[in-house]
């Protein structure tokens, strides 16, 4: 089984270097841009890590992390903090 990581961001360009490094290390990456997309994608796979952007529009990222926890309490959630420019 290949280790999968779910990345939740609005702007893909902010994570392209992270994605390239993770893929080079052998991880399979799924990317979501909305809260609804996250929940439906998360239900369809087993993820070792979720990288969650704290700065999502129209989404409370902490509440979204709680929903993820309700589905799987073992997945690590890493909050991505950046600045919008």
N, C-alpha and C positions, 0 to 999 in steps of 0.2 A: 504494500500500500504506500502510495506516495504522499508525503506531507503536503497539506494544502494550507494556504494562507488567504484570508479574505481581507481585501483592502477597501476601505470605504472613504472615498474622497469625492469632492465635486470637480476639482481641477486635476486632470491626469498628469499634466506637466510637472506638478509639484512632487510627484512620486516616481517619475521614470527611472531615476538613478537607484532608488530603493528596490524597485521591481527588478531591474537588471541584475543587481547583486543577488537578490533572493533566487531568481531563476537560475543564475549561474551556479548557485549552491545546491540546486536540485529541487527547489520548492515549486509547486504548481500554484499559480496565482489566479484568483478570481477578483474582479473589481466591480464594485457597486457604487452608485451615485445617489441613491435615495434610500430612505428608511424602509419603504415597502420592498424595494429590491433586495435589501439586506436580509430581511426576515425570510423571504421566499427562497433566496439563494442558500442561506444558512441551513434551512430545513432539508435541503437536497444534498448536503455534503457534510463531511467531518473535517473540521478545521483545527489545526494546532494553535493557530494565532489569528486574531482579528486586529488589524491596524485601523483605528477609527479616528477620523478627523474630528477634532472638537469644534471646528468652525463650519459645520454644515448649515446651509440655509434651510429655514423652515423645519429644523429638526433639533430636538434636545438630545445631544449625543449621550449624555449620562442616562437618560431614560431609555434610549436605544440600547445602551450597554446592559441595562437591567433586563430588557426583553431577550437579548442574546443569552444572558445568564439563566433566564427561565428555561431556555431551550437546551442549554448545555453548560453546566457549572464548571466543567473542566477546561474549557478553552481559555487561553490567555488573551486578555484584551489590552492592547497597547494604544494609548491615546497619542495621536499625532497633533502637536501644537505648532502652529506656524503663524505667520502674519500675512494678511491680505494686502496686496499692493495694487 
